[in-house]
C-alpha cells in the first residue's frame, strides 16, 4: 500500500512539476526582464502620466528656489525642496557634487563642515584633509572622501545661525536622483535647476569606470529621467530644466550631449573661472558673450555685480543686463535673501522692495532666492497667475466687490 | 498794532492755502490703522521732521511721537528720557557736566537727561539713528523738534494725516519740570492740542478733519485729561513684568476683565506689546492669549507695538518675511492698528491685500482691471 501511494505521489509530483515549469519558467523569465529594465525610484503611474498637471508659468520671471527653501529649512534637503514647491517655486535648484564611490549628490560646499554634523561623528575623525579648491587651500571633511552610505549617516544642519535651527539633525544628504524625483512627484510641473559644481575638483578626486567624467554622469542622470528638449520646446515644458555652471568648458562639453538650456554662472569680479582661468572682465565682454551665446540661453551673475554698491546703497546699474538681453540671453541673478543684512539701504529693509526693483526696474528674467515663498507672494500680488475656471468665479467676486465700493461713494 | 499781532499770532502758523478744507484725501477708516512709530525710523533717525515727512510720503495713516519736556517747559518729540542713544550729546564738550543719575520707573538711569537742557540747548544737538544696523547716513543732519513742529508736519500734509502723541514718563517729567500757574505736563499737553484745534470724539466730524489718538502707559494721566478733551485715548500696556509708573499696578491687574470694564469708560483702545498678545517660545509664536478677544468684546480697539522688518525681530513662523507678520496680525488676530517702524512696508501690504478705493480715479482703473482680467480668458 505504502509503495503504491508513494508511486502515485511521485507521479503526481512529476505531473505537477512539468505543469508548473510551464508556468514558472516564463514567470522567472518575466522577473528577469523586469529587473533588467526597472528603474530605481519608479514613480507611481497615477503621478507620472500627462494628467493635466498645472504647467510651468512662463509669463513672469522665474522663481528659482535656491537650495530649496533654505531660509526656513536646512539647504538641499528633501524637506526644503518640498517646502519650496509648496510655496510656489517655479524651479528647485541644487548643486551637484560626487561621493567617493561616484554617486552624484546634492550639496553646495565641497566640505561637510558647515552644513552637517560631521564633527559629531568620531568614526570619521581621521578623514580631515586639506585640498586646493579653485586656488585656495581648504581644510575640512570633503564629500569626495566619503561613500554614499557614509554620507547618508550624517545629518544636515542650518548653515546660518540667525535662521531656524529646529530642523538640525533631522534630514540627510540626498542624491541627484532623489532630487529629481521630488520635482517629478510634485502635483504641478516644477522645473529643476541643477549645477555642475566644482567640476575641476571633482574630476581630480573621483573616477568613474569607462573613462567617464563627472559631466557625463551628470547628463546621463538627466537623460535617465527623460529630461531633454531645447528651451520652450514641448519636451522641455513637460520637464523643465536649466543646467548651470561657473565652468564654461563643462557647459560647452555637454552641449553635444543634450540640448537642455544652459546658464553660465558668473562669479565675483576678482574670481577667475576655475577651468579656463578667465577674468570677470573677459567673460562679460561683448566678444565673449557673442561666443558663449551659442551654447547658453542665459547668464547667472552675482547681483552686486549687475548693480554696484557703495555705502550699502545701489549705484548706477552696469550695462551687463542690457548687453545680455540684446543677445537674447536671459539674466538670472543670485541670491535674494530676506534678512536685512543682505538688503541694501535703498530697500528700507523690505525684501519686497528689492524684488520690485530687480523685476520691474532692472528687468531680470529669473531670480535665485532663499525665500521662494516671499518671491511667490510678491509675484502673486503684483503679477498674478491666471489659470482658467477657478479665476472666473474670483473675477466675478472681485468685480462685485469693486463696484460695491462705488455704491457708498 | 504790533503788540496786538505779537500777542495773538501763533507760532508756526500754517499757510492758509494748505489749511482750508482743500478736498484733502480723508483718513482711511476701513482697514487697520498704519501708525508710523516715531516716523519712518527704519530709514531715518526717529522723531525727526524728515522721518515724519517720509512716513507721510509712504502712506501712513498716523504719525506717532513721544512727548517729553525740556528744562524750560517746552514740549518736545523725543522717546528716551536720556539723550545718549539718539543724539550726538557725547560730542558736545560744553555739556559735559550735565551728566546725572536719576531714578526712572524704579531703575537708576545715568546719562544726559532732556529735562536738564533748555530748548535752545537741545536744538544745538543733532539726532542719530539708534540702531547700528540701520542707515547711518543721516546722522548729524537733523535736530530735535517740538510738539508744535510735529503737529505742523501733520497739518501741512497734502492729505489728512492723523497724529498719535504719547504722554511719555509723566511721573518723571512732573518731578523735574515745573510750569507756572500750577500746571502739569498733562495740562500743557492738552493745551497744545487745543491750540491747533484738535478735538472731537472718535469718528466725529471734527475728529475726522484732524484725527488724533492720545496714548500713555500711565492710566491716571489719561483719566486726568479726560475732563479736558474728548479726543480718543489709548492705554499702552508694557511687558508682563512692568507695573504702571503711576499706580504701580501689575500687567495682570490692568488686563483683567474688571479693569478693562473700568478703563473702557475713558479709552477707546489698548496698545499692548505684541509678544504679550501671542506668547512666543523658541522664537515661534504659540497660542494667542485672550486679551484681544476680551478687548474687542468691550468695543476696545487693539493697537499692538512694534512691527519691524529686520529678521531679528521676526519670529520664525514668518520665514523672515515682514509681510507674513502683517498678514498674521491683521487677518488672523484681527488688530485694529499697528505701530510700525516701516510704515512704507505696511502700506504696501495693505494696498496689495485691501486697497483703498476713492471714487473717480478708481472708476477708470476699475474698467481697466476688468478688461485685463477678461483678456486672460480670451487667449485660452
Interface residues (C-beta under 8 A of the other chain):
Chain A: X69 X71 X72 X162 X163 X164 X166 X311 X312 X338 X339 X340 X341 X345 X348 X349 X350 X351 X352 X353 X371 X373 X374 X377 X381 X382 X386 X388 X391 X392 X395 X398 X399 X402 X403 X405 X406 X409
Chain B: X40 X42 X43 X133 X134 X135 X137 X282 X283 X309 X310 X311 X312 X316 X319 X320 X321 X322 X323 X324 X342 X344 X345 X348 X352 X353 X357 X359 X362 X363 X366 X369 X370 X373 X374 X376 X377 X380
